Amino acid sequence: MTIDEPQFTSSDVAELVGEPEGRIRHWHHCGFNRFFGAKDGYAVRYSTRDIAGFAVARDLVRMAFPTPLAARIGAIVMHRAPESDAVLTGTPEQIAMITPPPGSGIPMDRTSWRVPGPSTSTVSIPVGDIWADISARAAKRGGL
């Protein structure tokens, strides 16, 4: 098994991310489905990389980022496994302008999403720590 093999259910994601399963399903239907998870019949399966991106996107949603924009940013920063000390830092406007790497397969929105109100404050999300935590916890559950 690899970190990109979809093997976890939404209840696994809820446990690994620390959110109720209902919220995971809600976010999936509100825009996370374009970036995380693979359909398996009626179910959705998530990879370790999906879950780590989900955790980053969750933090952005909590900062009032629109759900689809947060999901796209989460997918972009977890496209490659980040270094353990990697931190996503910038103003909300700068973070919203992050684009996917060429050839990544991550769709770019035609919609111009509005970020939380104009701010000079800096947002910092420790993506390296999130990656290390999620990948270690997923490995204990049987993922790699």
Residue, then its C-alpha position, 0 to 999 in steps of 0.5 A: m500500500t502507498i500513501d496515495e492508495p485510497q483505503f480510508t473511509s470518512s469515519d477513519v478521516a474523522e478520527l485521524v483529523g479530529e472532527p465529527e464524521g458528519r462534518i467530514r461528509h458535509w465538507h466533502h459535499c461542499g467542495f472537498n470532493r473535487f480534491f480529496g477522495a475517490k468514489d468506491g461504489y456509494a462510498v468514498r475512500y481517502s488516501t493518507r495524502d488526502i487526509a493530510g490535505f483535508a487537515v490543512a483545508r480544515d484549518l483554512v475553513r476555520m479561518a473563514f476561507p471558502t470551502p472549495l478554496a481551502a480544499r484546493i490549497g490543501a491539495i496543493v500544499m500536500h501534492r508532495a510530502p512537505e519537509s517536517d519544518a514546512v510552514l504555510t505562511g502569508t496573508p489570506e490574500q497571498i495564500a488564496m493566490i497559490t497555484p497548483p504545480p504544472g502537471s499536478g492534475i489539481p484543477m484550477d478554479r475559474t471562480s475567483w473566491r473571496v478570502p476572509g476580509p482584507s487583513t494584514s495579519t499573517v496566517s501560519i499553518p505547520v503543514g510539515d507537522i500535519w503531514a508527519d502526524i497524519s502519516a504516522r497515525a494513518a500508518k498505525r491504522g494500516g495505511l502507509 
